[in-house]
Amino acid sequence: MFTTSSKALSRLVSRMVPPHEIEDIVQETYVRLCQTENIDRMDSPKAFMYKTARNLALDYIKRADNKRVIRVDNQQILEDLLNGENRVTDEMYHSTVIDEEFKHFCDAVRMLPVQCRKVFVLKKVYGNSQKEIAEQLGISQSTVEKHISSGLKRCTIYMRNFNSDANAPATSSSPVLSSITKGITHD
């Protein structure tokens, strides 16, 4: 069902979000569809899928609007920018570098095997415990732990390769990977 509807979902989402966000929203729709229990019992799974994609696009718009408001509301940054302060330029450059690195991290996550990606996203994005993930996916906690470890290892290798190809600083100082790897606990 998803593969036959992915182009239509992309068209729907493309009316609402920038082109670079379409694929992420469509993929997140797929992840949510896979996580939904009793999909066979739904009257219209296709309608659910479209509604999910629409809601994810609307969430993106809300987040983007909030970011714009936060940037405008920060009077000190605005004054520094108008006065030509280098600190603002450095912060903007740093923010751009992190955004670019985060895009590459998302690419790394997309390349994970499906089950590993599900587990990794549930743990790192949604903050579910290993026990919750195991119950939700019907797998053992040790399998969850192995998927998290494998996903982290694969993403780290991908990011190291990306950073070495781009002549960027070592991944160990990467803010994106630091935020993903911190708090690794065996719960």
N, C-alpha and C positions, 0 to 999 in steps of 0.2 A: 504494500500500500504506500509506504513512504517513498520508495524509489519512483513509483509512477506519479507521485504528486510533488516531487521536489522542485520541478520547474515552476509549477503553479504557485507553490509556497514562495519561491524566490521572487516571482512577479508580485505577489501580494506584499511581501516585506519590502520590496524595492520602492514601493510607493511611499514608504514611511521612514526609511532609514538611509544613511549614506551607503554607497555601493560597497565600501570595504567592510561593512557590518552584516551584509546580507547572508553570506555563507555561515558566519558564526551563529546567527539567529536560527537559520534553517537547521544547522547541526544541533543546536541546543534543543530545538523542537523535537528532533529525532531522539535525543537522549531522554527527554521527558516522556516521550511516547514509549520508549523501551522501559522506563521505570514505572510506568502506570500498570497497576494490577488490574486484573479482570477486564482487559480491553476487549476481549471476545464478547463480553456481556453488554457492551455499550451499544446504544441504539445507532449511533453514528460516529464511529471512530474517526472518520475523515473530518467531520465537523469539529470534533475535539482537537484534531491536529491543526486545523486552520485557526481555531480560536486560540490555541496555545501559541502559535507563531505570531498572531496579531498581538496578544498580550505581551509577549517577549519584546516585540518591536516597540510597543507603547512604553514598556519599562525602560528600554534604551533611550527613548525620547525624554522621559522624565529625568533620567540620570544626566543626560546631556544638558538639559535645561538647568538642572541644579548646578552643574559644573560652571556654566556661564554665569549664573547668579553669584556663586562663590567668588569667582575671579573678579567680578565687578564690585562686589561688596568689600573686598579687601583693599581699603583705601590706601594703606601704606605701600603696597605693591604698585598700585596705580600711580601714586605720587612719585615713587622711585623711577617708574618707567618714563613718566613725563619729564623727570629731571635728568634722565640719561644715566641712572645708576647702573654700574656693571653687574652688581649683585643680582639684579632682576634678569639680566641677559643670561648670567650663569645658571640661575634657577630654571629659566625657560629652556636652556640647552639641556640641562640635566633631566628635566621633565620629558623632553623630546627623546633623549637617549633611552630613558626608562620605557616610554611608550613603544619605541621600536623594539627594545629587548622583549617587552611583554608580548608583542605580536609574534616574535620568533618562538617564544615559549609556548604560545597557543598553537603554533605550527607543530612544535614538538609533541604536545599533548594529542593533537589530531592524528599523529603518526603512530600512537600506541595501539596495540591490538584492542579490539572492541571491549572485551571484558576488563582488561587492565585499565583502559580509559574510563570505563564506568566507575570502577572502584576508586581510581585516582581522583576523578572529579567529585565523587560523593565525599571523599575524605578531605580534599584540599579546597574545594570550592564551597561545598555545603556544610563542611565541618562535622559530618556524621562520625560516630565512633565506629571502630572496627566491628563491634558486636552488631550495631544497627545495620551496617553495610552487609554483613554476613546474613543476617535475617532477611533483609530486603531482597538480596540477590539469590538466596538459597544456596550459599556456599559456606565453607568453614572459615573460621576466623584466621586460621593459619594461611589459607588461600588468599584472604583479603590482605594479610600482612605481606605475603609474597608479591601480590600485584602492586601494592603501594611501593614496596622496595624496588621492584622492577621498573615501575613507571618513573620513579624518582631518578633511578640510575640512567635510564634511557634519555630522560629529559635533560639531565646534567650533561651527559655526553653530547647530545645535540647542541646544547647551549655552548659548551666548550668549543665544539667545532665551529659554530657560528662566530663566536668571539675571536677565535684564532684566525678565521677567514677574513674577518672584518678588521683585523689588527686592533681589536678592542682590548681593554684590560682583562685580566684573568677572571674567569667565572666566579672564583671564590669571593670576589668583591662585588659580584652582581647583586643589586638590590632585589631583583625579581626572584632569583634562585634563593637568596637568603630568606626572603619572606615565605617561600614555599617550603624550604627545608627546615625552618625553625619550628619548634613545637612538635617535631616528630616524636610521638610517644607510642608505646605499645599498650593500647587500652583494651 
